[in-house]
């Protein structure tokens, strides 16, 4: 059980490194264009360069690493059930697994089939972490893990660059300068797309503007979930949640 969780953490770290290598490969950059008076306006636009074969390979590997992460996290929970049956003196079968339900009415059937031979205390704890307790069960992280892992079993989850998480830069301005800005970080990162605008009144002829040379970018997967309201999750969120669930059952193995 713990080795599966540790393997999932390895994949999470590997994902982060491959992602950093891709981002730093120079595929994405930005340009700065100035306008003059009456307001000194600066436009920031994305510049998308041609992908090298190496950058393409790194990007494609993200889907494979993500799939391995999902598989090991989900297996951690199923291994947990197996071990809980063993410590209770039972014999696990191929029917034993960690239920993950968004519909409360399915609990009696699922628990009877998946959790037989387990101490009642731990069966109750598993019931307590079921997604159906949440107001929005489909966004519960256990439900997300279960759903996305099921999708990943049948097809690869292609990665896409979504947006920049944030954008910042140091700037020195004279006193009483009026600053107006617009941010469109939620726009797709495509060549020539404006994502930030800074307007200064009065104009500042010798503007000292620092550059954010490494704005953090976000990657997403076609995971079959509804993200239309801006909701999202990270690999770290999934790992942390499974760790928290596993920690609930540590007393079962302490004697």
N, C-alpha and C positions, 0 to 999 in steps of 0.2 A: 504493500500500500504506500508506505513512505517513499520507496524507491520510485514508484510511478510519479508521485508528487515532485520529487527531486528532479526527475527527468523532465517533467513539465516546466520546472523553473529553468532548467538548462535550455530548453527550446525557447523560452521567453527571453533569456539573455542572448541567445544566438540570433533571434529575430531582431532584437534591438541593434546588435552589431551589424548585421547585414543591412538593416534599414539605414543606419548612420553611414555606412560605406556607400550606399546608393545615393543618399542625399548629398554627400560630399563629392560625388563623382562629377558634379558640375552640370547636371542635366537642367536644373532649374536655377535661374538667376533673375534679376530684375533690372529695368532701366529707369533712369530719372530724367524727366523732361521739365524744363522751366518755361514759365510764361512771365511776361513783364507787367508793368503798371496797367491799371491802377492797383491791382493786388498782385503781389508776387506769389504765383501759384506753382506748386511742384506736383507733378503727376508721377506716380510710381506704377509701372506696368511689368507684368511677368514677361520674362524672356525664356522660352523653351528651346533648348539646344537639341541637336541630334543625339540620340542615345547610342552609345558605343555598345558593341556586343557584350562587353563585360558588365556594363550597367544593366542591360536587358536581362542578362543571366541572373544578376543579383535580385532584380525586381521579381522575376518569375519564381525564384526560390522562396520568396516571402510566403507564397501560398502554400508551399509544401511544409515549411516550418510551422506555419499557423495550424495546418491540419494535424501535425504531430503534437502540437501543444494541446489542441482540443481533445485528441484521442487519449492522451495520458491523463489529463485532468478528469475526464469522464470515467476512465478506468480506475482512477484513484477511489472514486465513490463506490464503484462496484466491488473493488477489492475490500473496501471497508465493510460492506455488508457480509462478504464471505468470512472475514476475520471475526466479526461479531457473532456469527453463527457458530464458528469453531470454539470461541471462548465460552459459549453457553453449552458446549458439549454436543452440539448438533452436527449434522453432516450436510454441507452445502451441496446444491445441485446446480444444473445449468439454468434453473429457473430463478435462482437468487440474483438480485441486482438492486441498485438504489433507485427507488421510484422517483420520478420528477413529474409532478402533476400540476396543471393549471386548473383542473376541474375537481372540486372537492368530492363530488359524487363517485369518482373513480377510485378513491382511496381504499375502501373496504376490499374491493377485488384485488387491487394491485398489492396492497400490503399482505393479504393472505397468500398470494402467489409468490411474491418476491422476498418476504421477510419471515417466512416460517422458521421456527426453531430458535428464534432470537429472544433474548431477555426483553420483557415488556418495556423496561425503562428505555432501552435504546430504540425500540420500535416507536415509542412515543416521541423521542427526540427527532427521529427521522421525519415523523409526521409534522413536527413543529417547524421544520425548515422548508416545507413544501411551498412552492410558488403560489398556490391558491390562497394563501393567507394574505397576500399583498393586494392592494387596490388595483394594481396593474400587473397581474401575474405574468403576462408575456414578457415584461421587462425585468422580471426577477432574474438575477444572474444565473441561478441554477437552471431556470427555464431556457435562458439564452444558450448556456453551455450545451444543454441536451438537444435543443433544436438545431443549433449550428453544427454540432458534431454529427447529427444524423444526416444533415445535408452533405457534409464533408465525406461521409462514407460512400456516397454515390457519385460525387463529382467534385472536381477541384473548385476552390473558391477564389476566383480571379481577384487580384488586388488592383485597386485604382487609387491614384492620388486625388484627394478631395480638395482640401484647402490648406492654408497656413493657419496654425493655431493662434499665432499672434505676430505682431510686427511692431518693432520699436526702434528708436534711434535717438542719439543725443543731438541737441541743437542749441546753439547760443543765440539769443535774441536780445536786441536793445530793449530797454524799459518801455513800457506802454505800447508794445507791439501787440496788435490784435491777431489772435491765431484761430483760424477756423479749419477744421479737418473733417474728412469723410473717410470711412473705412468700409471696404467691401471684401473682407477676408473670406466671406462665404461664397464668393464667386468661383467658378471652376478655374483651375490653374491652367490657362491656355495662353498661347503666345499672343502678346499685345493686350491682354485684358488688364484694365486698370483696377488696382486693389486698394490704393491709398492716395489721398489728395490732401495737400497742405497749402493753405492760403494765408498770406501775411499782409497786414495792413498797418502802417505804410510799407512799401517794398523795402527789402533789406538787400542792398546791392552786394555786400560781401558776407554772404550767409555762411556760417560755419556749421556744416551738417555732417554728422557722423553717419556711418552706414551699418545696418544690421546685416552682416555678411553671412549669417547662418540662421535665418528665421526658421523656427520649428514647423515642419510640415506634418500633415495628418494623412495616414493611409487607411483605407477601408476595404472591406471585402463584400462581394455580392453574396450575403449570408441568408437571404430569403426573409429577412425581418423588415418591419416598417420603420424607417428612420425619417419619415416626412416631417415630423415635428422637431427634428434636430437632436433627438435622443441618440446616444451612442454609448459605447463601452470600450475598454482597452484590454489588452492582454493582461496587464497588471491587475485590473479589476477582477478578472476571472480567476487568476491564480490566488489572489488574496481571499476571495470568497470561498474557494475550495479549502484553503488553509483554515479558515474560520470554522467551516463545517467539520472538518476532520478533528480540530481541537476539542470540539464538544464531546467526542467519544474517547478521548485519551484516558479517562478514568477506567474504562472497560478493560484496558490492557496494563494497568499499573500494578496489579497484584501479582 
